[in-house]
Amino acid sequence: MNSKLSAAMPSNWFMNSIAFWTFLLLGSMVIGGFFMFRKFLKVLPKADGKSKLDWQNHWVEASRHLWTDEAKSFLDELVQPVPGPFRDIAKHSIAAEIGKIALQNQAKEVTRDHCIKGYIVATPKRDNRFLVTFLDKKQIDYKPYKHLMNK
C-alpha cells in the first residue's frame, strides 16, 4: 500500500519547480504591470487637457528646426549609457525638455548649453553622477549647472 501511495504523489523536486516558476511568473507580471502603470499615468490628461506625452511631442515638434547636427550628436552621447530598449524613449523625453528650454530662451539653435540644462532637468538626480563624469571626460566645465543639480 505504501508503494501505491508514493507512486501517486508527485516528487518533491517537481513541486519545488512548480513553486519556483509560479513565483518567477508572478514577479515578472508585477514588474511589467508597474512599468505599464507608469506609462498609463503619462498618458492621462493634466489640468490643461494635454498629457505629459502630448507636451513632449509638442516641444519636440516645435523645436525640430533648431536642432543642429552637433546638438544631435551631443544628445546621442548623453543617452549612450541608457540600456538599448529604453534609449529612444529617454532620448525623446530629454529632447523635449531641451527643445522647451531652447524655445523659452528664444534661441536660434539648440546649443550644448541647452542640452546640458535639458538633460539635468529631464533626468532623475541619480543620473547627475554620470553627467559630471561625462562632462569631466569631455573637459566641459559643469560649475554653471551646479544650481540645477542641487534642486
C-alpha positions in Angstrom: 0.0 0.0 0.0 2.8 2.3 0.7 4.3 1.9 -2.7 1.0 2.7 -4.4 0.7 5.9 -2.4 4.2 7.1 -3.2 3.7 6.4 -6.9 0.5 8.6 -7.0 2.2 11.6 -5.2 4.4 13.9 -7.3 8.0 14.1 -6.3 9.4 16.8 -4.1 11.6 18.3 -6.9 8.6 18.6 -9.2 6.6 20.5 -6.6 9.5 22.8 -5.9 10.0 23.6 -9.6 6.2 24.4 -9.9 6.6 26.8 -6.9 9.7 28.4 -8.4 8.1 29.0 -11.8 4.9 30.3 -10.1 6.9 33.0 -8.2 9.0 33.8 -11.2 5.9 34.4 -13.4 4.1 36.4 -10.7 7.2 38.5 -10.1 7.6 39.2 -13.9 3.9 40.2 -14.1 4.2 42.6 -11.2 7.3 44.3 -12.6 5.7 44.6 -16.1 2.5 45.9 -14.5 4.4 48.5 -12.7 6.0 49.9 -15.9 2.7 49.7 -17.7 1.0 51.7 -14.9 3.8 54.3 -15.1 3.2 54.6 -18.9 -0.6 54.8 -18.3 0.0 57.8 -15.9 1.9 59.7 -18.6 -1.0 59.4 -21.0 -3.6 60.8 -18.6 -4.5 64.4 -19.4 -3.5 67.1 -16.9 -5.5 70.2 -15.9 -4.7 71.8 -19.3 -6.1 68.9 -21.2 -2.8 67.6 -22.5 -0.9 64.6 -21.2 2.8 64.6 -20.4 3.4 62.7 -23.7 1.4 65.3 -25.6 3.6 68.0 -24.2 6.8 66.1 -25.0 5.6 65.6 -28.6 4.7 69.3 -28.8 8.1 70.5 -27.6 10.0 68.1 -29.9 8.0 69.2 -33.0 8.1 72.9 -32.1 11.9 72.8 -31.7 12.8 70.4 -34.6 14.1 73.3 -36.8 16.5 74.4 -34.0 18.5 71.2 -33.8 21.9 71.1 -35.5 23.9 68.0 -36.3 26.3 68.9 -33.4 23.5 69.1 -30.9 22.0 65.8 -32.1 25.3 64.0 -31.8 25.9 65.5 -28.3 22.4 64.2 -27.2 23.3 60.8 -28.6 26.4 60.8 -26.5 24.4 61.8 -23.4 22.0 59.0 -23.7 24.6 56.3 -24.6 24.6 54.7 -21.1 20.8 54.2 -21.2 20.0 50.5 -22.0 19.2 49.9 -25.7 15.5 49.1 -25.3 14.8 52.3 -23.3 17.2 54.7 -25.2 14.7 56.0 -27.7 12.2 56.8 -25.0 14.8 58.5 -22.9 16.2 60.4 -25.9 12.7 61.7 -26.8 11.9 62.9 -23.3 15.3 64.6 -22.9 15.0 66.2 -26.4 11.6 67.5 -25.4 13.0 69.2 -22.4 16.0 70.6 -24.3 13.6 71.9 -27.0 11.4 73.6 -24.4 14.4 75.3 -22.8 15.7 76.5 -26.3 12.3 77.8 -27.3 11.7 79.6 -24.0 15.1 81.3 -24.4 14.2 82.2 -28.0 17.4 80.6 -29.2 18.3 80.4 -32.9 19.6 76.9 -32.5 20.0 74.2 -29.8 23.4 74.6 -28.2 25.5 72.4 -25.9 24.3 74.6 -23.0 20.7 73.8 -23.8 21.5 70.1 -24.0 23.2 70.0 -20.6 20.4 72.0 -18.9 17.7 69.9 -20.5 19.5 66.7 -19.5 19.7 67.8 -15.9 16.0 68.8 -15.8 14.7 65.7 -17.6 16.6 63.0 -15.8 16.5 61.8 -12.2 19.0 63.2 -9.8 20.9 59.8 -9.6 22.0 60.4 -13.2 23.9 63.6 -12.3 26.9 61.5 -11.3 27.1 60.1 -14.9 26.7 63.6 -16.3 29.6 65.0 -14.1 31.8 62.1 -15.2 30.9 62.6 -18.8 31.5 66.4 -18.7 34.9 65.9 -17.0 35.9 63.4 -19.7 34.9 66.0 -22.4 36.6 68.7 -20.4 33.4 70.8 -20.1 33.0 73.0 -17.0 29.9 72.0 -15.2 30.0 74.6 -12.4 27.4 76.8 -14.2 24.9 73.9 -13.9 25.5 73.0 -10.2 22.5 75.0 -9.1 20.3 72.8 -11.3 21.8 69.6 -10.0 21.1 70.7 -6.4 17.4 71.3 -6.8 
